[in-house]
Amino acid sequence: HLFEYIQFAGNLIGWDVEKRLLQQTARDVEEKFDHAGFRVIKTIIRAKEGGNFVYFSSPEEAQAAQDHIHALGSKFLGFPVTAFTVRGTPFIEDMLLVKSSQKLLVKLPSKVELTELDLFRLFRPYGKLQSIVINKDTAEVLYVLHDSGVSAKNCLHHYSRKDWPSGTGFEITYLPYFFLPLSKIRDLATNPRLLPFALLVISFILLLLLEPIRAYNVVNTLMRASKEDLPEDCLREEDVEELLTTLEGDPESVLMIIGPQGSGKSVLSQHVAVNRRMSMRVNCGIDSIADLSVTSAFIENFEKALHFVPSFSSVNKVLGWIESMLPSKQGLQSSNFNQLNKMLSTLRMSLQLNKYLGRATPTPTPVLIFDHFHYIIRALESAAPV
């Protein structure tokens, strides 16, 4: 399957796997045989099967070449290889929809009686078998390993014996095979004992994958300077310069900007954040989110400013659905307190990453602005739900 995945990825980026990867291997094989005294007629590259067809001048020489490879083992090409003599006439195709498999459908020759023992003797040399099931005029052969099925299909397709009627032989095709049969998957999915455990594992993996995704989004937000048009008529230039000068030094405490409503506090804070990396402005106004508590509204605005994606609300919906399927509550959904701690820890880690990534160029002092913070104070003083 590895070569199928490599070939699929190569097709996406316009990279010819057969030309770039397997042709060199084919040349190495021909050189090794040439040094050993074997005469190679031609080589056909098979990316789907992960190998090559190598043609020799006679069946005897092909058998000798096979014995030579088995005698050398990994020393032949520097890595483990297997070789089998083709006893039939392989059907060489390059159809993308035809996938190789360890399970084979063998159409048996007419007017020939074959037992499981007969098929075992023919198919066993290519690898360990799991099962052989004979139907009316077909047989299903299942190997333990994928490459065993590939080898048997290519070596025994159109295989025939002298005592069989003329023009008859095996016709072999791949059958789709899944490691777990659909019936077993269905049994596992409906098992009342395994379902809660599986859901908890899924939840754990989901939560484990969220942190790097969120950190990546926050780092990109911090590294990208915000750009917006700001009014200039309501600001004094000396106020802007004084604030920017204050922020250039190392932070010692929280800086409060106090003034009457409409005095330009928000515009002044926007001037600090605009066109500046490592800065973030969080709008604490909760009038537009009246149906949420103060803390929930603050968290939602904080998420938007950080670009904290996936958000807690979307993740809690998924975890809530998983929790509804469990026999007892597991506390998968995070509380407001844990959400704030998680955002602050992610922000701290992202600032440290930005500082490390920006060593080549000087980075400005990080600035985190909470605009309209009086909404939070007012709600707390009025005993609003938090």
N, C-alpha and C positions, 0 to 999 in steps of 0.2 A: 504493500500500500504506500510505502514511503515514496517510491518513484512516481506513483499516480499523483500524490499531493504536490511533489516538486514540479511535476509537469503542469499541473493545474495552476500553481502559483506562477510558473514561468510564462504560461499563456496570458495571464493577467497583465504582466509587465512587459510582454513582448520578448521574452527570453527563451530561445530554442534549447530545451533541455537536451535533446538528442545530439544537437550540434555541439553544444558547449561542454556537456558532461560525459555522455556515453561514447561519443566518437573517440575521445582520448582513451577511454578504457578499451575500446575495440582495437585501437592501434597497439596498445600495450599487450593485449592478448596475442595479436598476430606476431609481434616481435618475440614474445616469449616462446611461441610455438616454432617460429623460424629458428631461434637459437637452439631449440631442442631437436631440430632436424625434421619437423613436420611441415608439410606443404599445405598452406591454407588456400583454398580456391576463392572463397568470398566470405564475408561476415555481414549478417543482417542484424541491425540494432533493434532491440525490443525494449523501449522505455516502460511500457505497461507491465511487462513481466519482470523488469529489473535485470535483464541479461541480454545475451546475444546468441544468435544461431551462427555456428562456425561450420563451414562446409569443407570436407577433406576429399581427397581423390578416391578413397575407397572406404567401405565399411570397416575393414580391418584397421586402417590407419586412424579412423575416428575412435574405435575402441581403444587403440593404443594411446591416443591423446587423452582419452578419459582416464585411463589407468595412470598416465603421467601426472595429471592434475591431482588425483586422489593421493598419489604417493608424496607429492610435494606439500599438499595442504595449503596453509596460509603463505608458504614461501613462494607460491606461484605468482601472485600479484601483490603480496604484502598484506592481504586481508583474506578472511575465510571465503572460499568459493566452492560451489558444487558443480558437477558436470554429469550429464546423462546422454547416452546415445539415443538419438531419435529413431524409434522403431516404426513409426507410421509416416504420414504426410501432414505436417502441421498446417493449420489454417491461419495464415499470417494476415491480420487485419489491424487497422488503426482507428476503429470507431470509438469515439470518446464515451459513448453511452454504455459500451460493453466493459464492465469492470471485472478484473480478475478476482478469484475467490478460492477458498479451500474446499468448497463443495462443488461437485461435478455431477452433471446429468449425462449419463452414458447411454446412448441409443444402441441396443444390442443388435448384432447381425441376425437376420432372419434365418430360420431353419438351422440354428445352432443353439444347442442347449448348454448353457453356462451356469455353474453353481457359484455360490458365494466363495467356495474354496478356489475355484478357477479364477475369479476376479481378484481374490486376495493375492494370489501368486503373481498376477500381472501388475497390480497397482501397488503392492507393498514395497518394491524396491525404491520408490520415489519418496517414501516417508511413512511415518506411523499413522495408521488409520484409526478413526473413531468408530465408523460404522459403514456397512455395505447393505443397502436395502434393494432387493430385486423386485421389480413390478412385472407386468406382463411382457413388455418388450423394451423396458428401460431399467436402468439401475442408478441409484443415487449413492455416490461415493463421497464420504466426508473424511478429510484429513485433519490431523491435529494442528499442523502448521500451514500457513498460507502458501509459502513457497513450494510445499510438497504438491498441493493441488495444481499450481501453475506448471510445475515440471511434468506431472503426469498428463495434463491436458495437452501440452505441446509435444510430448514424446509418443503418446498413444493414439492421438487423433488419426483416424483412418488406418489404424493398425489391423492387420489381417494375417491369418495363418494359411499354410498350404492346404490343410484339410478342410478349410471353410469354403463355402460356395464362392465362385468367382464374382468379383465386384462387391463383396460384402466386407464390412469392417466396422470398427467403432466410430460413432459420431459423438464427439464430446463437446459440451458447452458448459459455461460457468453458471452456477446457481447462486443467487444472493444468499449470504449467510450472515447471521447476527450472532454475536457471542452469547447473548441471552435471548432465547426464543420469546416471541411475543406473549405466549401463554404464561411464561415465568415472570415476565415484566408485569403482566396484569395481576398475577398472584401476589407479587411483592407490593404493588401499588394499593391493593385492597386488603392487605394484611393489617388487622387492627393493632397489632403489636409493633410492627415495623414502621407504619405510617407516621406516628408522632416522632420517632427517632429520625426518620428521613427528613421530615419538615424542619426539625431543629438543626440538622446538619446544613440544610439549604439556607436557613436563616443565618447560621454562623458564617457560611461562605459569603453570603450577600453582604453582611456587615464587615467582613474582612476585606472585601474588594472595594468598599466605599471609600475608605480613608485615602488610598493613593489617588483615586479619581478626584475627590474633593480637593486634596492638596495641590494637584496639578492645575485645577481651575483657579484656585486662590493665587497660586504663584503667577499664573498668566495675568490675572487681574492686577496684581501688584506691579508687575514689570511693565504693564501697559499704561501710559499716561492718559488720563481722561482729557477729552477735548470738548469744550462747550462755549457758546457765546455768552458773556456775562455783561451786565450793565455796569457802566463806569461812573455815571453821574451821581450816585449816592455814596461814593466812597472817597475818602481822603487818601491821597497817595502816601502820606506819612504813616497812616494807620497800617496800610498794606506792608510797607517797608519794615515798620517796627515789628509786625507779627512774623514776617519772613525771617528777619534777623534773629528773633527770639528762638525760632524753630531750628536754626542752623546748628546750635550747640547740642550738647548731650542732654537728653531729657532728664529732668530732676523731679518734676511733679506734674500734676494735671493742670493744664492752663484753662481757666474759665473766662469766657467772653460774655460779659453781662451788659445789658442795655434794654431800653424800652422797646416795645413791639414796633417794628417798621424802621428801626434805626440802622439796619444793614448788617446785622450779625451773620445771617445766612449767606449773604453775598460775599462778605469778607471771608468766611470759611471756604466758600467755593473758589475764591481766588487762590487760596492756599493749595487746594487739591488739583486745580486745573493745570494741565501740562506738566505734572510732576509725578514721577514714579514713586513707588513705596508710600503712597498716600491713599486714604480711603475716607469717604464721607458717608455716614449712616444717618438717614433721616428717621428721627424718633417720633415724628408726627403720627398719631394713631387715629386721627379723625376719619380717615378713609377705610379703616379696618375696625369699625365700631362693634362688630360681632365677636371680636376676639378679646381675650384678657390683655392686660398691659404687657405682660411678659411674652405672650404668644405673638402679639403685634410687633414687639421689639425684635423678637427672633426672626420673624418673617422679613422685616426691613433689613436686619443684619445680614440675612442670607442673600438678599438681592444685592447688597453692597459688596459682599465678599465674592459673589458668584459661586455660592456654596451649593453646588449641584453634584449629585441628587439631593434635593431638599429633604428636611425632616418630615414634612407633611406627606410627600410622595412615598418615602420609605415607610413611614408609619402605616400608610394605607396597605402596603404589601404585607408588612408584618402583622397588621391587624387581621388581614384575610387568612394568613397562616395560623395565627393564634386562634381564630374561630374554628379551625378544623382540629385543634388539639383538645383532648379530653379535659384538661385543666389549664387555667391561666398560667403562662410562663413568664410574664413581664417582659415581653420582647420589645415593646414600644418604649422609647426613652422619654423621660420626664423633661419638663422645661429646664430644670436645673442641670441635668446631664447634657441637654442640647447646648446650653450656653457654654458649659465646660468644654464640650467637644469642639465648638466653633473657635473658642479662644485658644485651645491647644493646637488646633490645625493652623490658626493664624500665626501663632508663635513659631511653629515648625516651618511654615512657609516663609516667614521673615528671615529665619536662619538660613534656609535654602537660598533665598534671594541674596543674602549677604555673601554666602559662599560662591554662588554663581557669578556675582558681580564684582569679584576681586580684581578683575582686569580693568574695570572702569569704576570710578568712584560712585557710590550710591548715596542718595540723599537720606537724611534722617527720616525714619518711618514716622508718619503722622496719621493718627486715627481720630477722625472728627465725628462727634455725636451732635448732630444739629437738632434743634427743637427739643433739647433734653428736658425742658421745663414741663413737657407733657408727662414724662415719666414721674417727675417729682410731684406734680399736681395730682396724678392718679394715686400715688402712694400716700400722699397726705390726706386724700379723701377716702382712704380705705377701700379703693377699687380692687376688684379681684386680680391677683397676680399669679 
